[in-house]
Amino acid sequence: MKKKWKSLKKKIKKSWKSFRKAARRTAVCRTIIRSFRIMRKKARKGYLGFISKRIRKKAEIEPNKIAIATNTFTYTCNPKYIYEEIIRRRLNYKVVWLVNKKNSWGSDCPDNIRAIPLNTAKGLHEAYSAKIWLDNGIVFSEHFDKKEGQIHLQTMHGSLGIKRLDNAVLGRNARGKSGQKVVWRESNETDYVITNSKFEEDAFRTVFWKHTDMVRLGHARTDVLFDTSQDRIAEIRQQLLGRFGIPVEKNLALYAPTHRAGLTAADLSIDYQDMCKALQEKFGGEYVVMIRMHKKTKNIALGKELGGKPEGKVLYDVTDYPDIQELMLVAAIGITDYSSWIYDYVLTRKPGFIFATDLERYNTNTGFYYPLEETPFPICQSHGQLVEEIRRFDNGKYLQRVEGFLAEKQSVDDGASAKRIVDWIQGLAPVK
C-alpha cells in the first residue's frame, strides 16, 4: 500500500510540475506572476520601512559592535582585510556582516563570521545597534538612516581610478526621490572616508563627500600585494588552480574588464591563443588567461576558448572568485580596460596593459580624471596592438613610469594599511 501511495504522489507531483511549466508559458500567467512579485516586493518594502523606524528608535548602540557590508555582499575588499586584522589582534569587537539574502555567502569566508541578511528585522537591529558602520560602497546609505552616536566609515572599492565618479551621482539622481535620498545620506551621514592618496581625496570631493573628513591611511586590501611570503602565495595559487582546474605549470595572466553601457563581445575581441603565444615569447613559460567579468556583464559571451580539450585550453572563467586581490597576487600579467583594479595591481610592479577598443566612446560617455597616457600602462585599442605592445614591452621604462605615477598621485599604500586603520578605529571606539 505504501509503495502504491508513494508512486501516486510521485505522479501527481510530476503532473503538477508539468502543468505549472506549461501555464507559465502563457502571457496571462506571466503577467499574473509578474504582478504578484511586484506587489510582494512593495508589501515587503513597506513592512520593512515600518519596522525599521521602530527598531532604529529602540535599538541601543553597543560601543564595541561593528557592522560590515560590501558592495557585492561577499567576503572581499577593504572590509575583509580590516576584519582579518581585528581578528589577528583578538580585539574585543562584536563584528557582524550584513549580506544580501539573495546572494550565496558561500564557502569563501571564515567559519567565525556572523552573517545576517540586512533586509530582515534581525539585520535592521544589528545595523542600528552598531557603533561603527564599515562599507566599501554606497551600501549603508542605500538601506539605513544613521542615527546619532553611530559612526559611518567609507573605504570605497576603487583606487587611483581613472574613470569619473560624477556619473554615480547623476545615475542615482535619475532614480528619483529614493535615489536623491541615498545621495543625501552618503554625502551628509558619512563621517570619514579612508583614502590612499591626495588624488583620491580630490576626486571624492567632486562627488559625494564634499565636506566629509578624509583620512589618508591607505587601502587595507592592497596589503596582500606586498606579501612576499612564498608559502602564502603558493597556498593561494594552489587553491585557485584546483578550484578552476588550471594546470599547475602554467603562468597566469589576469584579464578583468569593467562594466559600461553598450559593452559587447566584440569589445573583448582578444585572440587568447595568439596573446598567450606573445607572452611566452616575451616573458618565457607557457601562459593561460584568467578572465574575470564584472557582475553586470558576466553573461556576455566569452568565446569558444572556454570549452574544448583541457590540454589546449587557454581561457578560464574566474568571475565567481570573490577576492580579486588574490588573483592579482598570483597573476604575472594584468590586463584591463578602465577598471580601477589595475591601479591596485600597479603596486606589485608587475607588467600591466590597457586593452580598450571603445576608448573614444567611453571617453565621451563617462570620461576620465586624467588622460590614459599618463598611466604607466601601454594602451592598446586593438588585438594586434596588444600583441605588439607585449612583444616590445620594456620593463625598465615601465618601472620608471610606475614610480613616477605613484609619486605624482601621492599614494601611501605600503603593506601596512590595515594596521593603521585598526589603530585608528580603536581610537574611535576603544575596547578593553
Secondary structure in CASP SS format (residue, H / E / C, confidence):
PFRMAT SS
TARGET T0000
AUTHOR 0000-0000-0000
METHOD secondary structure of the structure
MODEL  1
M C 1.00
K H 1.00
K H 1.00
K H 1.00
W H 1.00
K H 1.00
S H 1.00
L H 1.00
K H 1.00
K H 1.00
K H 1.00
I H 1.00
K H 1.00
K H 1.00
S H 1.00
W H 1.00
K H 1.00
S H 1.00
F H 1.00
R H 1.00
K H 1.00
A H 1.00
A H 1.00
R C 1.00
R C 1.00
T C 1.00
A H 1.00
V H 1.00
C H 1.00
R H 1.00
T H 1.00
I H 1.00
I H 1.00
R H 1.00
S H 1.00
F H 1.00
R H 1.00
I H 1.00
M H 1.00
R H 1.00
K H 1.00
K H 1.00
A H 1.00
R H 1.00
K H 1.00
G H 1.00
Y H 1.00
L H 1.00
G H 1.00
F H 1.00
I H 1.00
S H 1.00
K H 1.00
R H 1.00
I H 1.00
R H 1.00
K H 1.00
K H 1.00
A C 1.00
E C 1.00
I C 1.00
E E 1.00
P E 1.00
N E 1.00
K E 1.00
I E 1.00
A E 1.00
I E 1.00
A E 1.00
T C 1.00
N C 1.00
T C 1.00
F C 1.00
T C 1.00
Y C 1.00
T C 1.00
C H 1.00
N H 1.00
P H 1.00
K H 1.00
Y H 1.00
I H 1.00
Y H 1.00
E H 1.00
E H 1.00
I H 1.00
I H 1.00
R H 1.00
R H 1.00
R C 1.00
L C 1.00
N C 1.00
Y C 1.00
K E 1.00
V E 1.00
V E 1.00
W E 1.00
L E 1.00
V E 1.00
N C 1.00
K C 1.00
K C 1.00
N C 1.00
S C 1.00
W C 1.00
G C 1.00
S C 1.00
D C 1.00
C C 1.00
P C 1.00
D C 1.00
N C 1.00
I C 1.00
R C 1.00
A E 1.00
I E 1.00
P E 1.00
L C 1.00
N C 1.00
T C 1.00
A H 1.00
K H 1.00
G H 1.00
L H 1.00
H H 1.00
E H 1.00
A H 1.00
Y H 1.00
S C 1.00
A E 1.00
K E 1.00
I E 1.00
W E 1.00
L E 1.00
D E 1.00
N C 1.00
G C 1.00
I C 1.00
V C 1.00
F H 1.00
S H 1.00
E H 1.00
H H 1.00
F C 1.00
D C 1.00
K C 1.00
K C 1.00
E C 1.00
G C 1.00
Q C 1.00
I E 1.00
H E 1.00
L E 1.00
Q E 1.00
T C 1.00
M C 1.00
H C 1.00
G C 1.00
S C 1.00
L C 1.00
G C 1.00
I C 1.00
K E 1.00
R C 1.00
L C 1.00
D H 1.00
N H 1.00
A H 1.00
V H 1.00
L H 1.00
G H 1.00
R H 1.00
N H 1.00
A C 1.00
R C 1.00
G C 1.00
K H 1.00
S H 1.00
G H 1.00
Q H 1.00
K H 1.00
V H 1.00
V H 1.00
W H 1.00
R H 1.00
E H 1.00
S H 1.00
N H 1.00
E H 1.00
T C 1.00
D C 1.00
Y E 1.00
V E 1.00
I E 1.00
T E 1.00
N C 1.00
S C 1.00
K H 1.00
F H 1.00
E H 1.00
E H 1.00
D H 1.00
A H 1.00
F H 1.00
R H 1.00
T C 1.00
V C 1.00
F C 1.00
W C 1.00
K C 1.00
H C 1.00
T C 1.00
D E 1.00
M E 1.00
V E 1.00
R E 1.00
L C 1.00
G C 1.00
H C 1.00
A H 1.00
R H 1.00
T H 1.00
D H 1.00
V H 1.00
L H 1.00
F H 1.00
D C 1.00
T C 1.00
S C 1.00
Q H 1.00
D H 1.00
R H 1.00
I H 1.00
A H 1.00
E H 1.00
I H 1.00
R H 1.00
Q H 1.00
Q H 1.00
L H 1.00
L H 1.00
G H 1.00
R H 1.00
F H 1.00
G C 1.00
I C 1.00
P C 1.00
V C 1.00
E C 1.00
K C 1.00
N E 1.00
L E 1.00
A E 1.00
L E 1.00
Y E 1.00
A C 1.00
P C 1.00
T C 1.00
H C 1.00
R C 1.00
A C 1.00
G C 1.00
L C 1.00
T C 1.00
A H 1.00
A H 1.00
D H 1.00
L H 1.00
S C 1.00
I C 1.00
D C 1.00
Y H 1.00
Q H 1.00
D H 1.00
M H 1.00
C H 1.00
K H 1.00
A H 1.00
L H 1.00
Q H 1.00
E H 1.00
K H 1.00
F H 1.00
G C 1.00
G C 1.00
E C 1.00
Y E 1.00
V E 1.00
V E 1.00
M E 1.00
I E 1.00
R C 1.00
M C 1.00
H C 1.00
K C 1.00
K C 1.00
T C 1.00
K C 1.00
N C 1.00
I C 1.00
A C 1.00
L C 1.00
G C 1.00
K H 1.00
E H 1.00
L H 1.00
G C 1.00
G C 1.00
K C 1.00
P H 1.00
E H 1.00
G H 1.00
K C 1.00
V C 1.00
L E 1.00
Y E 1.00
D E 1.00
V C 1.00
T C 1.00
D C 1.00
Y C 1.00
P C 1.00
D C 1.00
I H 1.00
Q H 1.00
E H 1.00
L H 1.00
M H 1.00
L H 1.00
V H 1.00
A C 1.00
A C 1.00
I E 1.00
G E 1.00
I E 1.00
T E 1.00
D C 1.00
Y C 1.00
S C 1.00
S C 1.00
W C 1.00
I H 1.00
Y H 1.00
D H 1.00
Y H 1.00
V H 1.00
L H 1.00
T H 1.00
R C 1.00
K C 1.00
P C 1.00
G E 1.00
F E 1.00
I E 1.00
F E 1.00
A C 1.00
T C 1.00
D C 1.00
L H 1.00
E H 1.00
R H 1.00
Y H 1.00
N H 1.00
T H 1.00
N H 1.00
T C 1.00
G C 1.00
F E 1.00
Y C 1.00
Y C 1.00
P C 1.00
L H 1.00
E H 1.00
E H 1.00
T C 1.00
P C 1.00
F C 1.00
P C 1.00
I E 1.00
C E 1.00
Q C 1.00
S C 1.00
H H 1.00
G H 1.00
Q H 1.00
L H 1.00
V H 1.00
E H 1.00
E H 1.00
I H 1.00
R H 1.00
R C 1.00
F C 1.00
D C 1.00
N H 1.00
G H 1.00
K H 1.00
Y H 1.00
L H 1.00
Q H 1.00
R H 1.00
V H 1.00
E H 1.00
G H 1.00
F H 1.00
L H 1.00
A H 1.00
E H 1.00
K H 1.00
Q C 1.00
S C 1.00
V C 1.00
D C 1.00
D C 1.00
G C 1.00
A C 1.00
S H 1.00
A H 1.00
K H 1.00
R H 1.00
I H 1.00
V H 1.00
D H 1.00
W H 1.00
I H 1.00
Q H 1.00
G H 1.00
L H 1.00
A C 1.00
P C 1.00
V C 1.00
K C 1.00
END
